[in-house]
Amino acid sequence: MRRVAAALIGCLLVVGPVHAQTLELRFLDVGQGDAALIVTPDGKRVLVDAGPAAFPVVPYLRSHHYDTLDLVVASHNHTDHIGGMTAVIASTTVRAYLDNGMPHTTATYESTVRAVAASGAQYLQATARTITVGSARLRVLPPPARQGDQNNASVGILLEYGAFRALLTGDSEQDELDYWLKHDSVPRVTVQATGPQVAVISVGAGNSYGHPAPQVIERWQNAGARVYRTDRDGTVIIEAQRDGSYIVLNEYSGPGSAAPLPTPVARQGDSSGEPPRACCRVCTRGKACGNSCINRGYQCRQPPGCACDARP
């Protein structure tokens, strides 16, 4: 996430024109990171990335009794995408696991590799292939060979459900996007070519990277796309039909109500005599902002949520 282009972090583009049963894409608000859950009409489940920590991905899966994931994809091996992966693998049955095949010298990556090996999940290489999961098809977009940068070695996923298409690009920067376009890995997936209808950006409030960059937002809007951001809109849900139609819901506004978040956890060790508040996240560092924790030096622009400031 070193370059401005990396502001496309966790970007999901609804690019195609989805009348039958509903497929759901749920872009979880994990703060500065990425986690997207795909649930097909026939009950198959795919998790793409697991955010920087176990919360909120693992509690969400438990609260919905999702004890099996048919496929887990790590777009690349930075902690903001696989920090919660070990906990996910420990708490669910994972049938298959796919990553970019590019090792990373972090304890998070090493623990993830050990967890995958111990789980018995089938390991899949990120080659040009199409994986059928229930009534959906996932076209794998492999990174360029001999790529030395994790961001530009992101695994892309083109999700197809009937006439509905969505592209998940990980942290791909311009180099990898150009590679995919040059090699026809992604048919018509430039902003100008596709005219995407919706862009969803997973980003943490007040993050130190300055994401998303204003020019990126402007680019999507100029292309006619509606832009959703998890730092502003909370969890974003896309409910798609096979004919290409879809609706977009989000945690903080309509057009309908989203599924409930996991039950907040009360703080422990409070001897002040005041009733404890229910907090989904206790900010031992920084300060509370909506449902997230941000640096104390940043201004909070989110409505009050379930995050709480820790008491001295």
C-alpha positions in Angstrom: 0.0 0.0 0.0 2.9 2.3 -0.7 1.7 4.0 -3.8 -1.2 6.3 -4.4 -2.6 3.8 -6.8 -3.0 1.4 -3.9 -6.0 3.5 -2.8 -7.9 0.9 -4.9 -7.5 -1.3 -1.8 -10.2 -3.9 -1.5 -12.0 -2.5 -4.5 -15.1 -4.4 -5.7 -16.5 -3.2 -9.0 -20.0 -4.2 -10.1 -19.4 -4.0 -13.8 -22.0 -6.1 -15.4 -25.5 -6.0 -16.2 -27.4 -10.2 -11.8 -34.3 -12.8 -11.6 -33.9 -15.9 -9.9 -32.5 -16.5 -6.4 -30.3 -14.0 -4.8 -26.5 -14.1 -4.6 -25.1 -12.0 -1.8 -21.7 -10.2 -1.6 -21.0 -8.8 1.8 -18.2 -6.4 2.1 -17.4 -6.4 5.8 -16.3 -3.3 7.6 -13.0 -4.5 9.0 -11.3 -1.1 9.4 -8.1 -0.7 7.4 -8.2 -4.0 5.5 -10.4 -6.1 3.3 -12.8 -9.0 3.7 -15.6 -10.0 1.3 -18.0 -12.9 1.8 -19.9 -14.4 -1.2 -22.9 -16.5 -0.4 -24.6 -18.2 -3.4 -28.3 -19.0 -3.7 -27.5 -22.7 -3.1 -25.7 -21.9 0.2 -22.1 -22.1 -1.0 -19.7 -19.7 0.7 -16.5 -18.0 -0.5 -14.4 -15.7 1.7 -12.0 -13.3 -0.1 -9.5 -12.0 2.5 -10.0 -12.0 6.2 -9.2 -8.5 7.4 -6.4 -7.4 9.8 -7.8 -9.4 12.8 -10.3 -12.0 13.8 -13.0 -9.4 14.5 -15.4 -8.9 12.9 -15.1 -11.8 10.4 -15.0 -14.7 12.8 -17.9 -13.4 15.0 -19.9 -12.7 11.9 -19.4 -16.3 10.5 -20.3 -17.7 13.9 -23.4 -15.6 14.4 -24.8 -16.9 11.0 -23.7 -20.5 11.7 -21.4 -20.5 8.7 -19.3 -23.4 9.9 -18.0 -24.3 6.4 -16.3 -22.2 3.7 -16.1 -23.8 0.3 -13.3 -21.6 -0.8 -11.0 -19.1 1.0 -8.9 -16.7 -1.2 -6.1 -14.6 0.1 -5.6 -11.9 -2.5 -2.1 -11.4 -1.2 -0.2 -11.9 2.0 -0.2 -8.5 3.7 -1.5 -8.5 7.2 -4.5 -6.2 6.5 -5.8 -9.0 4.2 -4.7 -12.2 6.1 -4.4 -11.0 9.7 -7.7 -12.8 10.6 -7.0 -15.8 8.4 -5.6 -18.1 11.1 -8.7 -17.5 13.3 -11.0 -18.1 10.4 -9.3 -21.4 9.6 -9.4 -22.5 13.2 -13.1 -21.8 13.6 -14.5 -23.1 10.3 -14.0 -26.0 7.9 -12.2 -24.7 4.9 -12.5 -26.9 1.8 -10.0 -25.1 -0.4 -7.5 -22.3 0.0 -6.0 -20.2 -2.7 -3.3 -17.5 -2.5 -0.8 -15.8 -4.7 1.9 -18.3 -4.0 4.3 -15.5 -3.0 5.8 -16.0 0.5 6.0 -13.0 2.9 8.5 -12.7 5.7 6.0 -12.0 8.5 4.8 -14.0 11.5 1.2 -13.5 10.3 2.0 -15.2 7.0 3.9 -18.0 8.6 1.1 -18.7 11.0 -1.4 -18.7 8.2 0.6 -21.2 6.2 0.8 -23.5 9.2 -2.9 -23.2 9.8 -3.7 -24.0 6.2 -1.5 -27.1 6.2 -3.0 -28.3 9.5 -6.6 -27.8 8.4 -6.4 -30.3 5.6 -7.8 -27.7 3.1 -6.9 -28.3 -0.5 -4.3 -25.8 -1.6 -5.0 -24.2 -5.0 -2.4 -22.3 -7.0 -3.4 -19.0 -8.5 -3.4 -20.1 -12.2 -5.7 -19.0 -14.9 -8.7 -21.1 -14.0 -12.4 -21.0 -13.4 -13.8 -22.4 -10.1 -17.5 -23.3 -10.0 -19.0 -22.7 -6.5 -22.6 -23.7 -6.6 -24.4 -21.5 -9.2 -21.5 -19.0 -9.3 -18.3 -19.0 -11.3 -15.1 -17.5 -10.1 -12.5 -16.7 -12.7 -9.1 -16.5 -11.2 -6.8 -13.7 -12.5 -3.2 -14.7 -11.7 -0.6 -12.1 -11.0 2.4 -11.6 -13.4 5.2 -14.1 -13.1 8.3 -13.1 -11.1 6.5 -10.2 -9.4 8.4 -9.0 -6.4 5.7 -6.8 -4.9 2.8 -8.2 -2.9 0.3 -5.6 -4.0 1.0 -6.2 -7.7 1.0 -9.9 -7.0 -2.6 -9.8 -5.9 -5.0 -12.5 -7.1 -7.9 -11.1 -8.9 -11.4 -12.7 -8.8 -14.0 -12.1 -11.5 -17.3 -13.3 -10.0 -20.0 -14.3 -12.5 -23.6 -15.1 -11.6 -25.7 -15.2 -14.7 -25.4 -11.8 -16.2 -24.0 -10.3 -13.0 -20.3 -9.6 -12.8 -18.2 -8.3 -10.0 -14.4 -7.8 -9.9 -12.3 -8.1 -6.7 -8.8 -6.8 -7.3 -7.1 -7.0 -3.9 -4.5 -4.3 -3.7 -3.6 -4.4 -7.4 -1.9 -1.2 -8.6 -1.6 0.1 -12.1 1.2 -2.3 -13.1 -0.9 -5.4 -12.5 -4.1 -3.9 -13.8 -2.3 -3.1 -17.0 -0.9 -6.6 -17.1 -4.4 -8.1 -16.8 -5.7 -5.8 -19.6 -2.8 -6.5 -21.9 -3.2 -10.2 -21.5 -7.0 -10.1 -21.8 -7.3 -11.6 -18.4 -10.2 -9.2 -17.6 -12.5 -8.5 -20.5 -13.4 -4.8 -20.6 -12.4 -3.9 -17.1 -11.1 -0.4 -17.4 -13.2 2.4 -16.0 -13.7 3.9 -19.4 -14.5 0.5 -21.0 -16.9 -0.9 -18.5 -18.6 2.1 -17.0 -18.9 0.4 -13.6 -22.1 1.1 -11.8 -20.9 0.6 -8.3 -17.4 0.8 -6.6 -17.0 -0.4 -3.0 -13.8 0.6 -1.2 -12.8 -1.1 2.0 -10.9 1.4 4.1 -10.4 2.3 7.7 -11.5 5.7 9.1 -8.6 8.2 9.5 -6.1 5.7 8.1 -2.4 6.9 7.9 -2.2 6.1 4.1 -4.7 8.8 3.2 -6.9 6.2 1.5 -9.0 6.6 -0.5 -7.2 9.3 -2.6 -9.6 12.0 -3.8 -8.5 11.5 -7.4 -9.6 7.9 -7.2 -13.1 8.8 -5.9 -13.3 11.5 -8.6 -12.4 8.9 -11.2 -15.1 6.5 -10.3 -17.7 9.3 -10.0 -16.7 10.7 -13.4 -17.3 7.3 -14.8 -20.8 7.3 -13.4 -20.2 4.9 -10.6 -21.8 5.1 -7.1 -19.0 4.9 -4.6 -19.5 3.2 -1.3 -16.8 3.2 1.5 -16.8 1.0 4.5 -15.4 3.8 6.7 -18.4 5.9 5.9 -21.1 3.4 5.0 -20.1 0.4 7.3 -20.6 -3.1 5.9 -21.8 -2.9 2.3 -24.1 -5.7 0.9 -24.9 -6.3 -2.8 -27.8 -8.6 -3.5 -27.6 -9.8 -7.1 -30.1 -11.6 -9.3 -29.2 -13.8 -12.3 -30.6 -11.4 -14.8 -28.0 -8.8 -13.8 -30.2 -6.7 -11.5 -29.0 -5.9 -8.0 -29.6 -3.7 -5.0 -27.0 -2.2 -2.7 -27.6 -2.1 1.1 -25.3 -0.7 3.7 -25.0 -0.7 7.5 -25.8 2.9 8.0 -28.6 3.5 5.5 -31.3 1.9 3.3 -32.8 0.9 1.0 -33.3 -2.0 3.5 -32.0 -3.2 6.7 -28.8 -5.3 6.7 -28.4 -8.5 8.7 -27.5 -7.7 12.3 -23.9 -7.4 13.4 -22.5 -9.9 16.0 -23.6 -9.2 19.6 -21.3 -6.5 21.0 -18.9 -7.5 23.8 -19.0 -5.7 27.1 -15.8 -4.3 28.5 -14.1 -6.2 31.3 -12.5 -4.9 34.5 -14.6 -1.7 35.0 -14.7 -0.9 38.6 -16.1 2.6 38.2 -19.5 1.6 39.5 -21.1 2.8 36.3 -23.0 0.3 34.1 -20.7 -1.0 31.4 -21.4 0.0 27.9 -21.8 -2.6 25.2 -18.9 -2.2 22.8 -18.2 -4.0 19.6 -14.6 -2.7 19.8 -12.8 -1.2 22.8 -10.1 1.3 21.7 -7.1 0.7 24.0 -5.1 2.7 21.4 -6.5 5.8 19.7 -10.1 6.8 20.1 -13.5 5.5 19.2 -15.1 6.6 15.9 -18.3 4.9 14.8 -17.6 1.2 14.9 -13.8 1.6 14.6 -10.8 2.9 16.4 -8.7 5.8 14.9 -5.6 7.8 15.7 -6.3 10.4 18.4 -4.9 13.0 16.1 -7.6 12.4 13.5 -11.1 14.0 13.4 -13.9 11.5 13.5 -16.5 12.0 10.8 -18.6 8.9 11.6 -21.9 8.8 13.4 -21.7 7.3 16.9 -21.4 3.6 16.7 -20.6 0.7 19.1 -16.9 1.4 19.5 -15.9 2.7 22.9 -12.9 4.5 24.3 -11.0 2.6 27.0 -11.0 4.2 30.4 -7.6 4.9 32.1 
